[in-house]
Amino acid sequence: MSGVEALPVDVPQEVSSLLLPLADGQLLVPVDTLSEVIAMQTPVAAYDAPPWYLGELNWREQRLPLLSFEVMRGQPLASATDSGRIAVLSSGNPQGDLPFFALVLAGTPRLVRVTPDELAGREQSCRQGELMHVALSGEEAVIPDLAGLERARRRCTS
């Protein structure tokens, strides 16, 4: 037998995912991370918060932090456009302080199917909020660090 082991049966060969458009690129997230896409709205201001923490929104009787991924990565805040949207994402930690949060988008998310053959990691250093840089069928994207976003949000509201 060769040194290569068979993959376990439960490893998916394809993951339904979304490309979330940002002003300076796009994020790649599993489709079940997105709870809803809502129209752009003005958040309630947060005082003494970093510039990327834009404030809080009311969503389904919850207050959600609205974050700008671009500002978190050191880019200027993009001006609101007619195509701008807000993505409500699950942090992946339903028992945590932040089960959901909102991100400013520059357009409408696009459904993609991710397979190992189409996805390649890119050698690029990650900034705050970034887990990994990838190329998906030649398109560049960033996989966000959802746990890191939860920790960063917790630090600015503690």
Secondary structure, 3 states (H helix, E strand, C coil): CCCCCCCCCCCCCCEEEEEEEECCEEEEEEHHHEEEEEECCCCECCCCCCCCEEEEEEECCEEEEEECHHHHCCCCCCCCCCCCEEEEEECCCCCCCCCEEEEEECCCCEEEEECCCCEEECCCCCCCCEEEEEEECCEEEEEECHHHHHHHHHHHHC
